[in-house]
Amino acid sequence: MLSGGLQLSDDAPLGLSVGGSKDINIFRQNIRNKYLPVVTDLTYEGLFYDYFFDTRNSDNNQSVCENLFCPTYSMATVYNNSFSEPNQESCEYYMSVGFNSNLRTNTFKRNPLNLVIVIDVSGSMSASFNRYYYDRPLVNKSNDESRSKIQITLDVVIKILNHLKTVDRLAIVTFNTDAKIFQKFIQLKDINIEILKKQLLKIQADGGTDMSAGICTSESLFTPLLLTDDYDNRIIFLTDAQPNTGQLSEESFISSIEQLAHRHIYMTFIGIGIDFNTKLISLITRQRGANFFSVSNSKSFIQLLDTDFDLIITPLVFNLILKFESNQFEIDHVYGSPEYEQSTNEIMKISTLFPSRRKDNETRGGIVLIKLKKKKNQSNLNISDIRLTVTYEDRLNKIYEEKRSVDIINDQQCSTNYYSNTGIRKGILLINYVTLLKQWIVNERQHNINRKPITITFNYIDKKLLFPHTLSEWERQSSPLVVSDIYQQLFKKFLDYFQTEMLEVNDPDLKQEVDLLKLLIEYKK
């Protein structure tokens, strides 16, 4: 058993998965509640973390991994059945990078933590978990019986406390219009946890939202500490991510997270509520050591903490760079990496890998897919040699390098499709799925005018009508779910393909995507 409650066999292997988004819960939650998601609610890497992938090499070589990170490579050539890009060339080429490791449950042990928990106690956190705070004028009064965001937040915080060790140092910050230190840094063994939990449960939410104040105050708590390699440093930030005061620019948030990362202080954001702003958080968690989760309900997220707490707060591989050289191919697109925009036709970059559960040669979220394209004016060889050089750093900044050559089968096999294993086949299925849904969201939203709406709120405590409030860039209102006829037809066609591939990769967990597609196909206003 891993410390923190991970229930695995005494000697089970572990793999690795990327940082950034670790689920698509907000996407699913919006559709279930008949809201149209925004495009950042759905990410390739977030969906990948819902599934396990075969991460063996193309030749199924199961040589023992002896390093912290052992990349594996699988190939696929696929006749174009793209529903989202029908005008692409008829033959598509893919390479997956699998994230294996020499880690095992009986040897993995996280370091003691310097941990700051930051709690958003602004007014929007008082809203129902399943409703948009900025939707209606009377936002402080709702007939919805679901629990408030702040109640669920406190459930999660108390559960996190249960997973800490006596040697961990803990501090707690709350913020709304400004930030306050709720608990100064102190070792857990010197804290009366039961009294602290009772104090936490008294927290109420009101006021504005200055996220920058929460970040700044939490950073200041690390200043008096002597930061050493013996301790890991992390800020767990629970919020709906809808700041409306203080520093609001995207650049200022990114700069703050970068400065923390330079000091080896890393961020985990936990998104609370159906209106969690994934646009902001997906931007700022591309930094070193960062990741984010969203809570669909407190029960399921607490189960995640019970099984994976030590894994999701322990980044192990940093600044991963894959250099790609080939006589015929170059990188066209990278799927499953938050840093995909930093990739070129010869370079793929990933800022962080975290340990991840593994079973039956499959790793949870353990791949990135690279779509390849042929170079212009190249001869049409049957076999193309690809030369790969991987460099990465460990948590102590030691640099490692590995070189490998792999072959990709060219056009002659394309008409029949070729997959090295089910891992790359499942990955291709899921990137087609995400790409189609992203295009649906974008196209349906093109009919809406991009403007800053005005809401009027009523304070029931003081019985005062508040001034009209122009929403900030990060405050989120809902849009009703819309599925146009053309997309319902497209989803029907795609569903046939999805169900066929689901049988081929033999993963019954994919049924949740089938159910979602059926919901969209059958949806009526």
C-alpha positions as CSV (number, residue, x, y, z in Angstrom):
1,M,0.0,0.0,0.0
2,L,1.2,3.5,-0.9
3,S,1.2,6.1,1.8
4,G,-1.9,8.2,1.4
5,G,-4.1,5.1,0.9
6,L,-3.4,3.9,-2.6
7,Q,-4.7,0.3,-2.6
8,L,-2.5,-1.7,-4.9
9,S,-0.6,-4.9,-4.6
10,D,2.7,-4.8,-2.6
11,D,4.8,-4.8,-5.8
12,A,2.6,-3.3,-8.5
13,P,4.3,-1.3,-11.3
14,L,3.6,2.4,-11.9
15,G,3.7,4.4,-15.1
16,L,3.6,8.2,-15.8
17,S,1.1,10.6,-17.2
18,V,1.2,14.3,-18.2
19,G,0.3,17.3,-16.0
20,G,-2.3,19.9,-16.9
21,S,-5.9,18.8,-17.1
22,K,-6.6,15.4,-15.4
23,D,-10.3,15.0,-16.3
24,I,-13.2,16.3,-18.3
25,N,-15.7,16.4,-15.5
26,I,-16.9,20.0,-16.2
27,F,-17.6,19.0,-19.8
28,R,-19.7,16.0,-18.8
29,Q,-21.4,18.0,-15.9
30,N,-22.5,20.8,-18.3
31,I,-24.0,18.4,-20.8
32,R,-25.9,16.4,-18.1
33,N,-27.4,19.7,-16.9
34,K,-28.3,20.8,-20.4
35,Y,-25.7,23.5,-20.8
36,L,-23.4,24.0,-23.8
37,P,-19.8,23.5,-22.6
38,V,-17.0,25.8,-23.6
39,V,-14.2,24.4,-25.7
40,T,-11.6,24.4,-22.9
41,D,-13.9,22.1,-20.8
42,L,-12.7,19.3,-23.1
43,T,-9.0,18.4,-23.5
44,Y,-7.3,15.4,-25.0
45,E,-5.1,14.8,-22.0
46,G,-8.0,15.2,-19.6
47,L,-9.9,12.4,-21.4
48,F,-6.8,10.2,-21.7
49,Y,-6.6,10.2,-17.9
50,D,-10.0,8.5,-17.8
51,Y,-8.5,5.4,-19.5
52,F,-5.7,2.9,-19.4
53,F,-3.4,2.5,-22.5
54,D,-1.2,-0.3,-23.6
55,T,2.3,1.3,-23.4
56,R,4.4,-1.5,-24.8
57,N,6.7,-0.9,-27.8
58,S,5.6,-1.7,-31.4
59,D,7.4,-5.0,-31.3
60,N,5.7,-5.8,-28.0
61,N,9.2,-6.0,-26.4
62,Q,8.6,-6.2,-22.7
63,S,12.2,-5.5,-21.6
64,V,12.5,-4.4,-18.0
65,C,12.4,-0.6,-17.5
66,E,15.5,0.4,-15.4
67,N,15.0,4.2,-15.4
68,L,12.7,6.7,-13.9
69,F,11.3,7.3,-17.4
70,C,11.3,4.7,-20.2
71,P,9.5,6.0,-23.3
72,T,7.9,3.4,-25.6
73,Y,6.8,3.9,-29.2
74,S,4.0,2.5,-31.2
75,M,3.0,3.1,-34.8
76,A,-0.3,3.2,-36.8
77,T,-1.2,3.8,-40.4
78,V,-4.9,4.5,-40.9
79,Y,-7.0,5.0,-43.9
80,N,-8.7,8.4,-43.4
81,N,-12.1,8.0,-41.7
82,S,-11.9,11.4,-40.2
83,F,-15.3,12.9,-39.3
84,S,-13.8,16.2,-38.4
85,E,-11.3,16.7,-41.2
86,P,-12.7,15.0,-44.3
87,N,-10.4,16.9,-46.7
88,Q,-7.2,15.5,-45.2
89,E,-5.0,13.1,-47.2
90,S,-6.4,9.6,-47.4
91,C,-3.6,7.9,-45.3
92,E,-2.9,9.1,-41.8
93,Y,0.2,8.2,-39.8
94,Y,0.5,8.2,-36.0
95,M,3.1,7.5,-33.4
96,S,2.3,7.2,-29.7
97,V,4.8,7.8,-26.9
98,G,4.1,5.6,-23.9
99,F,5.2,6.7,-20.4
100,N,6.7,3.7,-18.6
101,S,8.8,3.8,-15.5
102,N,10.9,1.7,-13.1
103,L,8.7,2.9,-10.2
104,R,6.8,0.3,-8.2
105,T,4.4,0.6,-5.3
106,N,6.8,-1.0,-2.9
107,T,9.6,1.5,-3.7
108,F,7.6,4.7,-4.4
109,K,7.3,7.0,-1.5
110,R,6.5,10.7,-1.7
111,N,8.7,13.2,0.1
112,P,7.3,15.2,3.1
113,L,5.3,18.2,2.0
114,N,5.4,21.9,2.6
115,L,1.7,22.3,1.7
116,V,-0.4,25.4,1.5
117,I,-4.2,24.9,0.9
118,V,-5.8,27.9,-0.6
119,I,-9.6,28.2,-0.3
120,D,-11.8,30.5,-2.4
121,V,-14.4,31.9,0.0
122,S,-15.8,34.5,-2.5
123,G,-19.5,35.1,-3.1
124,S,-19.8,32.8,-6.1
125,M,-18.7,29.9,-3.9
126,S,-22.0,30.2,-2.0
127,A,-23.9,29.2,-5.1
128,S,-25.3,25.7,-5.8
129,F,-22.7,23.3,-7.1
130,N,-24.9,22.6,-10.2
131,R,-25.9,26.1,-11.1
132,Y,-24.1,29.1,-12.7
133,Y,-23.7,31.9,-10.1
134,Y,-23.9,34.7,-12.7
135,D,-26.9,33.4,-14.6
136,R,-29.8,35.0,-12.8
137,P,-30.4,38.4,-11.1
138,L,-31.4,36.6,-7.9
139,V,-28.3,34.5,-7.6
140,N,-28.4,34.3,-3.8
141,K,-31.7,32.5,-3.8
142,S,-32.2,29.2,-5.6
143,N,-34.7,26.4,-5.3
144,D,-32.0,24.0,-6.3
145,E,-31.4,21.5,-3.5
146,S,-27.8,20.6,-4.4
147,R,-25.1,21.5,-1.9
148,S,-23.1,24.7,-2.3
149,K,-19.6,24.9,-3.8
150,I,-18.1,26.0,-0.5
151,Q,-19.6,23.0,1.3
152,I,-18.1,20.6,-1.2
153,T,-14.8,22.5,-1.1
154,L,-14.6,22.0,2.7
155,D,-15.4,18.3,2.3
156,V,-12.4,18.0,0.0
157,V,-10.1,20.0,2.2
158,I,-10.9,17.9,5.2
159,K,-10.3,14.8,3.2
160,I,-6.9,16.2,2.1
161,L,-6.0,16.7,5.8
162,N,-6.6,13.0,6.4
163,H,-3.9,12.1,3.8
164,L,-1.1,14.2,5.3
165,K,1.7,12.8,7.4
166,T,2.9,14.0,10.8
167,V,6.1,15.3,9.2
168,D,4.3,17.4,6.6
169,R,4.1,21.2,7.2
170,L,0.6,22.7,6.6
171,A,-0.7,26.2,6.1
172,I,-4.1,27.4,5.0
173,V,-5.1,30.6,3.2
174,T,-8.6,31.9,2.4
175,F,-9.4,34.6,-0.1
176,N,-12.2,36.7,-1.4
177,T,-11.7,40.4,-2.0
178,D,-8.4,40.0,-0.1
179,A,-6.5,37.0,1.3
180,K,-6.1,35.9,5.0
181,I,-3.8,33.4,6.6
182,F,-6.2,30.9,8.3
183,Q,-3.4,28.6,9.5
184,K,0.3,29.5,9.6
185,F,2.9,26.9,8.5
186,I,3.4,24.3,11.2
187,Q,4.2,20.6,11.2
188,L,1.1,18.4,11.2
189,K,2.1,16.7,14.4
190,D,1.8,20.1,16.2
191,I,-1.7,20.8,14.9
192,N,-4.9,19.7,16.6
193,I,-6.5,18.4,13.4
194,E,-10.0,17.9,14.9
195,I,-10.2,21.5,16.1
196,L,-8.9,22.7,12.7
197,K,-11.6,20.7,10.9
198,K,-14.3,22.3,13.2
199,Q,-12.9,25.8,12.4
200,L,-12.9,25.1,8.7
201,L,-16.6,24.0,8.7
202,K,-17.5,27.5,10.0
203,I,-16.2,29.2,6.9
204,Q,-18.8,31.1,4.8
205,A,-18.5,32.5,1.4
206,D,-19.1,36.1,0.3
207,G,-17.3,39.1,-1.3
208,G,-15.3,39.5,-4.5
209,T,-12.7,37.2,-6.0
210,D,-9.1,38.2,-6.0
211,M,-7.3,35.0,-7.0
212,S,-4.0,36.9,-7.4
213,A,-4.2,37.8,-3.7
214,G,-4.6,34.1,-2.8
215,I,-1.6,33.2,-4.9
216,C,0.6,36.0,-3.6
217,T,-0.2,35.3,0.1
218,S,0.4,31.6,-0.3
219,E,3.8,32.3,-1.9
220,S,4.7,34.6,1.0
221,L,4.3,31.7,3.4
222,F,7.2,29.9,1.8
223,T,9.6,32.8,2.2
224,P,10.6,32.1,5.8
225,L,11.1,28.4,5.2
226,L,14.4,26.9,4.3
227,L,13.4,25.0,1.1
228,T,15.5,21.9,0.8
229,D,15.4,18.8,-1.5
230,D,14.1,16.7,1.5
231,Y,10.7,18.4,1.2
232,D,8.4,18.9,-1.8
233,N,6.5,22.2,-2.0
234,R,2.9,22.4,-3.3
235,I,0.0,24.8,-3.2
236,I,-3.5,23.1,-3.6
237,F,-5.8,25.8,-4.8
238,L,-9.6,25.2,-4.5
239,T,-11.7,27.6,-6.5
240,D,-14.3,28.1,-9.2
241,A,-11.7,30.3,-10.9
242,Q,-13.9,33.4,-11.6
243,P,-11.7,36.3,-10.4
244,N,-13.2,39.8,-10.7
245,T,-10.7,42.0,-8.8
246,G,-7.0,42.3,-8.3
247,Q,-4.6,41.2,-11.1
248,L,-6.8,39.8,-13.8
249,S,-4.6,39.5,-16.9
250,E,-3.7,36.1,-18.3
251,E,0.0,37.2,-18.3
252,S,0.0,38.1,-14.6
253,F,-1.4,34.7,-13.6
254,I,1.1,32.8,-15.8
255,S,4.0,34.9,-14.5
256,S,3.0,34.2,-10.9
257,I,2.9,30.4,-11.5
258,E,6.2,30.5,-13.3
259,Q,7.9,32.4,-10.5
260,L,6.6,29.8,-8.0
261,A,7.9,26.9,-10.2
262,H,11.3,28.5,-10.4
263,R,11.4,28.1,-6.6
264,H,10.2,24.4,-7.0
265,I,6.8,25.4,-5.5
266,Y,4.2,23.7,-7.7
267,M,0.4,24.2,-8.1
268,T,-2.6,21.8,-8.1
269,F,-5.9,23.5,-8.9
270,I,-9.1,21.8,-7.9
271,G,-12.1,23.2,-9.8
272,I,-15.3,23.5,-7.9
273,G,-18.7,23.8,-9.5
274,I,-20.3,23.5,-12.9
275,D,-19.2,27.0,-13.8
276,F,-15.5,26.4,-13.1
277,N,-13.5,28.5,-15.5
278,T,-11.4,25.9,-17.4
279,K,-10.1,28.6,-19.8
280,L,-8.1,30.4,-17.2
281,I,-6.8,27.3,-15.4
282,S,-5.9,25.4,-18.5
283,L,-3.7,28.3,-19.5
284,I,-1.8,28.7,-16.2
285,T,-1.3,24.9,-15.5
286,R,0.9,24.5,-18.5
287,Q,3.7,25.5,-16.2
288,R,6.3,23.1,-14.6
289,G,4.9,20.8,-11.9
290,A,1.2,22.0,-12.3
291,N,-2.0,20.0,-12.8
292,F,-5.7,20.5,-12.3
293,F,-8.8,18.5,-11.5
294,S,-12.4,19.3,-11.4
295,V,-14.9,18.0,-8.9
296,S,-18.1,16.4,-10.5
297,N,-19.3,15.4,-7.0
298,S,-17.5,15.2,-3.7
299,K,-17.9,11.5,-3.3
300,S,-16.1,10.6,-6.6
301,F,-13.3,13.1,-6.0
302,I,-12.8,11.9,-2.4
303,Q,-12.4,8.4,-3.9
304,L,-9.7,9.8,-6.2
305,L,-7.9,11.3,-3.2
306,D,-8.2,7.9,-1.3
307,T,-6.6,6.0,-4.2
308,D,-4.2,8.5,-5.8
309,F,-3.4,11.4,-3.5
310,D,0.4,10.8,-3.3
311,L,0.6,10.3,-7.1
312,I,-1.2,13.5,-8.1
313,I,0.9,15.8,-5.9
314,T,4.3,14.3,-6.8
315,P,5.7,15.5,-10.2
316,L,8.8,13.4,-11.1
317,V,9.8,14.1,-14.7
318,F,10.3,17.7,-16.0
319,N,11.1,19.5,-19.2
320,L,10.6,16.4,-21.4
321,I,11.8,17.1,-25.0
322,L,11.5,14.7,-27.9
323,K,13.5,15.5,-31.0
324,F,12.1,13.8,-34.1
325,E,14.2,13.1,-37.2
326,S,13.0,11.3,-40.3
327,N,13.8,11.0,-44.0
328,Q,10.1,11.2,-44.9
329,F,8.1,12.4,-42.0
330,E,7.7,15.4,-39.7
331,I,5.4,16.2,-36.7
332,D,2.0,17.5,-37.8
333,H,0.2,17.7,-34.5
334,V,0.6,16.5,-30.9
335,Y,-2.5,15.3,-28.9
336,G,-2.5,14.8,-25.1
337,S,0.1,17.3,-24.1
338,P,-0.9,20.7,-22.5
339,E,2.2,22.1,-24.3
340,Y,1.2,21.1,-27.8
341,E,1.4,24.6,-29.0
342,Q,5.2,24.6,-28.2
343,S,5.8,21.7,-30.5
344,T,7.3,22.1,-34.0
345,N,7.7,19.7,-36.9
346,E,10.8,18.3,-35.2
347,I,10.2,18.9,-31.4
348,M,7.6,17.8,-28.9
349,K,7.6,19.3,-25.4
350,I,6.0,18.2,-22.1
351,S,6.7,20.2,-19.0
352,T,5.8,17.6,-16.4
353,L,5.0,13.9,-15.8
354,F,3.3,12.5,-12.7
355,P,3.3,8.9,-11.5
356,S,0.2,7.0,-12.6
357,R,-1.4,3.7,-11.9
358,R,-0.7,0.7,-14.1
359,K,-2.3,-2.7,-14.7
360,D,-1.8,-5.5,-17.3
361,N,0.8,-3.6,-19.3
362,E,-1.5,-0.5,-19.4
363,T,-0.9,2.9,-17.9
364,R,-3.6,5.3,-16.8
365,G,-3.4,8.4,-19.1
366,G,0.0,7.0,-20.1
367,I,0.4,8.2,-23.7
368,V,0.7,11.2,-26.0
369,L,-0.2,10.8,-29.7
370,I,1.8,12.4,-32.5
371,K,0.2,12.8,-35.9
372,L,2.8,12.7,-38.6
373,K,2.8,14.1,-42.1
374,K,5.0,13.3,-45.1
375,K,7.6,15.8,-46.1
376,K,7.2,17.3,-49.6
377,N,9.0,15.8,-52.5
378,Q,10.2,12.7,-50.8
379,S,10.5,9.3,-52.4
380,N,7.8,6.7,-51.6
381,L,9.7,4.1,-49.6
382,N,8.0,1.1,-47.9
383,I,9.8,1.6,-44.6
384,S,10.7,5.0,-43.1
385,D,13.4,5.2,-40.4
386,I,12.5,7.6,-37.5
387,R,15.3,8.7,-35.1
388,L,14.2,9.9,-31.7
389,T,16.1,11.6,-29.0
390,V,14.5,12.2,-25.6
391,T,15.9,14.4,-22.9
392,Y,14.3,15.1,-19.5
393,E,15.1,16.2,-15.9
394,D,14.3,14.7,-12.6
395,R,13.2,16.7,-9.5
396,L,16.8,17.4,-8.6
397,N,17.4,18.9,-12.1
398,K,19.6,16.0,-13.3
399,I,19.4,15.6,-17.0
400,Y,18.9,12.3,-18.8
401,E,19.0,11.4,-22.5
402,E,17.9,8.4,-24.6
403,K,18.1,7.7,-28.3
404,R,16.0,5.3,-30.3
405,S,15.2,4.4,-33.9
406,V,11.8,3.0,-35.0
407,D,10.3,2.1,-38.3
408,I,7.0,3.2,-39.7
409,I,5.3,1.1,-42.5
410,N,4.4,3.3,-45.5
411,D,1.5,3.4,-47.9
412,Q,1.3,-0.3,-48.8
413,Q,-0.4,-1.2,-45.5
414,C,-2.6,1.9,-45.3
415,S,-5.7,0.5,-47.1
416,T,-6.1,-2.2,-44.4
417,N,-5.1,-0.1,-41.4
418,Y,-2.3,-1.1,-39.0
419,Y,-2.0,-0.6,-35.3
420,S,0.9,-1.7,-33.2
421,N,-1.3,-2.3,-30.2
422,T,-4.7,-1.4,-28.7
423,G,-3.1,1.6,-26.9
424,I,-2.5,3.6,-30.0
425,R,-5.8,2.4,-31.5
426,K,-7.7,3.6,-28.4
427,G,-5.8,6.9,-28.5
428,I,-6.7,7.5,-32.1
429,L,-10.4,6.7,-31.4
430,L,-10.4,9.2,-28.5
431,I,-8.7,12.1,-30.4
432,N,-11.3,11.7,-33.2
433,Y,-14.0,11.8,-30.5
434,V,-12.6,14.9,-28.8
435,T,-11.8,16.7,-32.1
436,L,-15.4,16.2,-33.3
437,L,-16.9,17.4,-30.0
438,K,-14.6,20.5,-29.9
439,Q,-15.7,21.5,-33.4
440,W,-19.3,21.0,-32.4
441,I,-18.9,23.4,-29.4
442,V,-17.1,26.0,-31.5
443,N,-19.6,25.9,-34.3
444,E,-22.6,26.1,-32.1
445,R,-21.1,29.0,-30.2
446,Q,-20.3,30.9,-33.3
447,H,-24.0,31.9,-33.4
448,N,-23.6,33.8,-30.1
449,I,-22.4,37.4,-29.8
450,N,-19.3,37.7,-27.7
451,R,-20.1,40.4,-25.2
452,K,-19.8,41.1,-21.5
453,P,-23.3,40.7,-20.0
454,I,-24.5,42.6,-17.0
455,T,-26.1,41.0,-14.0
456,I,-27.9,42.5,-11.0
457,T,-27.6,40.8,-7.7
458,F,-29.7,41.0,-4.6
459,N,-28.2,40.6,-1.2
460,Y,-30.8,38.8,0.9
461,I,-29.0,39.3,4.2
462,D,-28.9,43.1,4.0
463,K,-32.0,43.3,1.7
464,K,-30.1,45.6,-0.6
465,L,-30.1,45.7,-4.4
466,L,-26.4,45.8,-5.4
467,F,-25.0,47.8,-8.3
468,P,-25.1,46.2,-11.7
469,H,-22.0,44.1,-12.2
470,T,-20.2,43.9,-15.6
471,L,-18.7,40.5,-15.7
472,S,-14.9,40.1,-15.9
473,E,-13.3,38.1,-18.6
474,W,-13.1,35.1,-16.3
475,E,-16.7,35.1,-14.8
476,R,-18.8,32.6,-16.6
477,Q,-22.5,32.5,-17.6
478,S,-24.2,29.5,-19.1
479,S,-25.4,28.8,-22.6
480,P,-28.3,26.4,-23.2
481,L,-27.3,23.1,-24.7
482,V,-27.7,23.2,-28.5
483,V,-27.3,20.3,-30.9
484,S,-28.1,21.3,-34.5
485,D,-29.6,18.8,-36.9
486,I,-26.4,18.5,-38.9
487,Y,-24.4,17.6,-35.8
488,Q,-27.0,15.0,-34.6
489,Q,-26.6,13.3,-38.0
490,L,-22.8,13.5,-37.7
491,F,-22.9,12.1,-34.2
492,K,-25.0,9.2,-35.4
493,K,-22.4,8.3,-38.1
494,F,-19.6,8.7,-35.6
495,L,-21.3,6.5,-33.0
496,D,-21.2,3.5,-35.4
497,Y,-17.5,4.0,-35.8
498,F,-17.0,4.5,-32.1
499,Q,-18.9,1.3,-31.1
500,T,-17.0,-0.7,-33.7
501,E,-13.6,0.5,-32.3
502,M,-14.8,0.0,-28.7
503,L,-15.2,-3.7,-29.4
504,E,-11.8,-3.9,-31.1
505,V,-9.9,-2.3,-28.2
506,N,-12.0,-4.3,-25.6
507,D,-12.6,-1.5,-23.1
508,P,-16.1,-1.4,-21.6
509,D,-15.3,1.8,-19.8
510,L,-15.8,3.6,-23.2
511,K,-19.5,3.1,-22.8
512,Q,-19.7,6.4,-21.0
513,E,-18.8,8.1,-24.3
514,V,-21.4,6.1,-26.1
515,D,-24.0,7.2,-23.6
516,L,-22.9,10.8,-24.0
517,L,-23.1,10.6,-27.8
518,K,-26.6,9.1,-27.6
519,L,-27.7,11.9,-25.2
520,L,-26.6,14.5,-27.8
521,I,-28.2,12.6,-30.7
522,E,-31.5,12.3,-28.9
523,Y,-31.5,15.8,-27.4
524,K,-34.4,18.1,-28.1
525,K,-34.8,21.6,-26.9
